[in-house]
Amino acid sequence: MRRHRIDVDENVSMWAQTVDPVEPRPALEGKTYADVVIVGAGFTGMSTAYEMSWRFPEKQIVVLEARTVGNGASGRNGGMMLNWVNGIDSKDEAVTKRIWSTTQQGMDWITETIRTENLRVRLRRDGCLETFTSQERAEEAHRKAERLQAWGIPVRFLHGTELAQYVRAAGVVGGLLDPTAGQLHGLDLVRELARVLTERGVRIFEHSPVERIEEGATHCVHTPRGIVCAKTLVLAVNGYAPRLGYFRRELFPLHSHCIATEPLSPERRAEIGWGDVAGAVDDLDRISYGSMTADGRLLFGGGSNASYDYRYGNATIPPHSDRGCAAVRDTMLHYFPKLAGVAIAQQWSGVLGITLNRRPTMGRRGNVLWALGYSGHGVTLANLAGTVLADLYAGDERWNDLPFVNNRLPPIPPEPFRWVGYQVYTRLTGRSPRRVD
């Protein structure tokens, strides 16, 4: 029996401020039974429930959410829908093509599901940039683009006036454009999926934090006022998993601070240096990123040690974010100094699930399924997870050649060494601890 509890604070992100209010869903009361119980109602949980409910309509599916649908990372992220998987090199042609086609499938699943179900979801898919702040790294990126193009992958290296059509950022000398990437309003998606799932008969319970899980031939998942017993358990909680007693040695919750500006007119966006691109990331270890909504809000995050936090004991309630968000604003102004007079409309924090080698993991052990550890690429990968987990549930092994399916993650030292190691390493090096395979 695992005796733990997920602690989740209220979502005050820009995404949460730009959605219409919805009727609250009931909390779980009493004891109920199902074929599948899914813990977590974000991208992973909703995509898994969606795939399982149409493939196996005879199965009873229950989803448990600690607060409200999409309250975790799915409703607090940077919005960028990206290709690639962190922690996997792109020098081997076969592996690179396989990873590209896999993440393309994840983004296509989002696009096609929105179209098929006629979902009201804000989505733009007009490309994202990886930008480079040194000439040496820009030249290396140019060579990489030529290699990827030769393999049939449509990325482009940009510099000079061509780069300026997309982004004019101080200190940026080159960029890799992925025209297939984009930006997703994650709360739009999970709320619309929840509506579709309810119509299919999937039961979704909000304000039902899991307090303990009794594993067995039938799993019993306990919440404050109820119990769900099901043959199959799906862990769809990403960075919150250690709080439930899972992946405590392989995963840690990292708090990322974000800000969003007030809406900017098209003329103002052009003036500050943002062109026709959904999002951009830089090439530094403490990565910074920005994405632009259709109504002109620039979301920005990362960029320094101060913009990220790890709290002792895998705590998932974020620290006071004023200092972290101020550091994010400083980085944003470094790249886009003409934003100095623009008001910050929202600031917030969210929990990422980070692994030491930055690879995620999706898999199955007996009648327990999981997908987590997205390490910053969760918008694409967590939505792909529904297809992967539904296939694993069905016994389909077509994903088993991927290096993040049924893989073993490197261990991270326990407390107090984990907290001390993180603090010392980041302060001494200005980098994030990681193991390079």
N, C-alpha and C positions, 0 to 999 in steps of 0.2 A: 504494500500500500504506500502510495506517495502522498504525504501530507504537506501541501504547499498551497499558495494562493497567488493568483495574478493580481498585481496592483496596477491600476491604470488611471491616470489623471484625465481631466476633461480636455477634449480637443478644441483648441482655440486658434487653429491654423487659418490661413487665408482660404483654404478649400472649405473649411467648416463655416466660414463667414459668407460664402458665396453659393450656398445651397438653400433651397426652400425648406422650411420645417416639415417634418413628417410625423405621423402618428407614432407614439412609442409602442414598442412591442412588449408583450408581457414577459415577466420573469418566470423561470421554471418553478412550478409548485408541485409538490408531491413526487411520486415515483412513476416513471414512464419507461417504455421499452422501444427499441428501434433496431434496425439492422446495422446502421452506421451512425456513430456520434462524432461530430466534427467540433473540435474546440477552436474557436476563433472565427469571426465573421468579417475578415478582410479579404484581400485578393485571393490568398491561398484557399481559405475556407469557402468563399463564394464560388470560385471557379471549380473547385472540387465538387461541391454540392450540385452545381449546374451540370457538369459532365456526368456525374453518377446518376442524377435524377432522370435524365433523358435516355441514358443507356440502359439503366436498370429501373424502369418505372415501378416495378413491383416492390422495390426496397423502401423501407421506412427510414427516412433520414432526419436527424435532429442536429441543429447547429446551436452551439452555446456561445454567447458573447458576454464578456465581463462588463462592458458598458453599453455602447450602441454600435450598430453595424458600421464598420469602417473607422472606428474611433482610434485605432492604433496607427501603425506606420502607413497603412493604405490611405489614410486620410490626412497624413502629415508630411508626405515625401516632397521631393523636388519636382515631381511631375514629369520628369523626362522618361520617355519610353525608348530604351536603348538596346542595341545589339551587343553581343559579346558577353562573356562570363569572366568576372574577375578571377585571377589566379590561374588562368589557362593561357599558355603562350600561343602566339599566332604564326609561328615559323614553319610548322608542319602543315603541308597543303591539305592532306586528308582530314586532319583534326580541325583545321581552321574552317574548311568548307562545312564540316558536320556541325560545328558550333554555330556558324553563321546561319545555316538552314534551320537549326533548332530555335534560335532566338527570333529569326524571321517568323517561324511558325507561332511563337508566342505573341508577337505583335499582330500577326494576321488573325489570330484567334480573337483578340480584342476587337479589331476592326470588323471582322465578319459577324461576331456575336452582336455587336451594336447594330449592324445592318439587318441581320436576320430577325432579331427580336424587336427591331424598331425602338431601340432604347434612346432616351434623351440624355446623351452623354456628350460633354464638350471634349473634342479630340481634334488635334491638328497633327498632321503627319507630313510636314514639309522640311524635315531634316534637322539634325543636331550636329554641332561642331565639337571636336576635341582641339583645343588651342595649345600652342607651344610658345614658351617664354624664353627659349634660348635658341640660337641659330643651330647649334649642334643637334638638339632634339628635333628641330624643324626639318633639318636635312635627313635625319633618320626616318622621320614620319613620311617624307617625300618618297624615300626608297620603299618604305612599307606600303604606301599607296600603290606604287607601281607593281609591287609583288601581288597585292590583293587584286588589282585590276586584271592581271594576267591569269588569276584563278577564277575570274568571272564575278568578283565581288565589287559592286559599284560605288566604291568610295573615291573621293577626289581630294588631292592636295591643293590648298589655296594659299596664296600670298599676295601682297601688294594690293592693287586696286580691286582684284577679284575677291580677296578676303574681306576688304572693307565694305563690300556690298552686303555682307552678312553680319560682321562684327568689327567695330573699331574700338579695340580695348588697349589701354596703355601697356606697353611692354610685350604685346603679342606679335610674333613675327611670322607665324604660319598656322595653318589649321587643316584638320582632316574633316571633310564633310561627309556624313552618312545621310543620303537623301531619303532613306527609308524610315528613319527614326522620327520621333515627334514628342508631343506632350499630351498627357491624359489627365483629366479631372477625375481622380480616383474615387472620390466620394460619390460623384455622379454614377460611376460604373457599379460600385458595390450596392448602392441603394436601389438602383434599377434591377440589378440581378436579384436582390432580395425580394423585390416585388414579383418578378417572374417565378422565383422558386416557391414563394408562398402560394401562388396560383397553381403550381404543380403539386402541392401537398407537402412540401418540405416544411418542417416546423422550426422556426427560428426564435430563440429566446434571448432577450436582452437583459442587462443588469443581472446576469447569472454567472458571477466569477467562479471558476472551478477552484474548489478548496482541497480536494484530494481525489486520486484515481486509484481504484482497486482493479488491477489487471488480472486477467484470467481467461478461461475459455469464453466467458462473457465479461466485458469490462463494465464497471459501475463508476460513473463519473458523478461526484458529489458537488452540489452548489449550496449556498446558504439555506435554501428552502426546498430543494428538490434533488432527485437522483435520476440519471439516465443510464440504463443498462443496455448495452449493445454488443454484438459479436465483434464489430470492427471499430477501432478507435483511429481517428485522424487528428494528428497534431498540426494545427495550422496557426501557430502563435509566434513563429519567427523568434525575435529577440526576447520574448517573454518565456520561452521554453525552459530556461534554467529555473525560473520561479516555480515551475511545476515539477522540478526534479529531473528533467530530461536534458541531455546534452550539457550538463553542468561543467564538464571538463573540456568541452569542445567549442563552446559558444559563449560570447559575452555581449550584453546589451550596451551599446554605445549611444549616448545621447547626442543628437545632432541639432544645432540651433539654426533657425531659419528666420528670414524677414521677407516682407513683401511691401512694395511701394503702393502708393495710391495709383489709380488708373492714369496712364499717360496717353496723350493724343498721338496719332501717327507721326505728326510733325515733331513732337517732343522726343519720341523714341528715336527718330532719325538723328535728331540733334545730339542726343547723348551717345550715340554710336551703336544702336541696336537695329539691325536690318531684318532681312527676310529669313529668319531661322527660329525654330521653336526653342532651342536650348543650346547651352555651351558649357563645357567643363574645361578646367585648365590641366596642366601636366605636372603639378606639384604633388608631393606626397600627402599633405593635408589638403586634399582636393577641394577646390571651390567650384561652384556650379551656379548657373542662372538659367531661368526659363521664363518665357514671356507668354502670358495668357492672351486670349483673343481680344479681351477688353483693355489690354495695355498694362497689366500689373506685372512688374518684374519681381519674380521670386528669386532670392539669393541665399546661399548657404555655404558653410565650410570656409576654408581658407587659412586656418591657424589652429594651434593647440587649444586656444581659448574657445573656439567654435565647436569643440567636441568635449564630452565629459564621460568618464566612467565612474560609477558610484560603487562603493564597497558592497560586496555581497551580491552582485548582480541586481542591484536595486533598479526598479523600472520607473519609479516616480522621478522625473527630472529635477535637477537642481534649479535654483532661481536663475532664470535665463538672461537677465539684463546684461551681465558682463559678457556672456557668450554672444548675444545678439549685437552688442556694441562692436565686438570684434568682427563679426560678419559684415556689419555696415562699413567698417574701416576697409576691409578687403574689397567690397563692392565699389567704394569710392576710389580705391587705388586703380582699379580697372576702368571705371567710368566716372571720372571726377566731375563731370557735368551733372551728376545726380545729387550734388551737394545740397541743393535747395529743395529736393523732393521729399515729401513727407513719407515716413514709414507707417503704413496703415495697420499691419499685423506683425507680431513676432511670436514665435513658439518654439517648442522643442519636441523631438520625436525619437523613438527608440529604434535603432538599427540592430539587426542580428549579424554580428561579425565573427568570422572564423579566422584562425591564425594564418592560414594560407589563402584566405579570401574566397575559397571555393564554397558554393552552397552544397547542400546535400538533400536528395530526395530518395526515399526508399521505403522498404517494407521489411518488417521483422514479424513473422507470424501473422497475427491479425492486427498489427499496429502499423499505420502508415504515417509518413511525415514529409514535410518539405520546409526548409528553413535555411538560415545562414546566407541570405542573398548578398550581403556585404555591399549594399548600395545599388544593386541592379534589380531590385525587387519588383518594379512596375512591370517589367516584361516577364521575369522568371516566375514570380508568384502567380501570375495569370496562366503561364504555361503549366504550372504545377498541377492544375486541375486535370489536364489531359494526361500528364504523366502518372499521377496517382490513380486515376480511373483505370488506366491501362494496367498498372501494377495490381490493382484490386481484381482485375479480370484475368490476371495471369499472363498478360502480354509482355514479352521480354524485349520489345523493339528498342527500348531506351537504354538497355544495359551496357551498351558500348560507350555511353557518355561518362566522362570522368567525374560527374557529380551525382550519379545515380548509384545507390547502394555502396557509396564510398565511405572510407574511414577518414575522419578528420583528425588532424594533429591535436594532441592535448594541450591545454593551457594550464599553467600552475594554479593550484587552489589558493584561496585566501589564507593568510594576508599577502602572500607573495604576488598574487595577481594584481591587487590594487597598488602595492608598492612598486612592482615592476612596471606597470603602466605609467605611473606618475614619474618615476625616475627616467625611464626611457624617453618619454615624450619631451620632458623638460631638458634633457641633455642633448637630444638629437633634433628636436623639432619634427620628428617623424612618428608615424603610427607603428606600433609593434606588429611584426608579421614574420612569417616563415616563408622563404622562397623555395619552392620545390625544384 
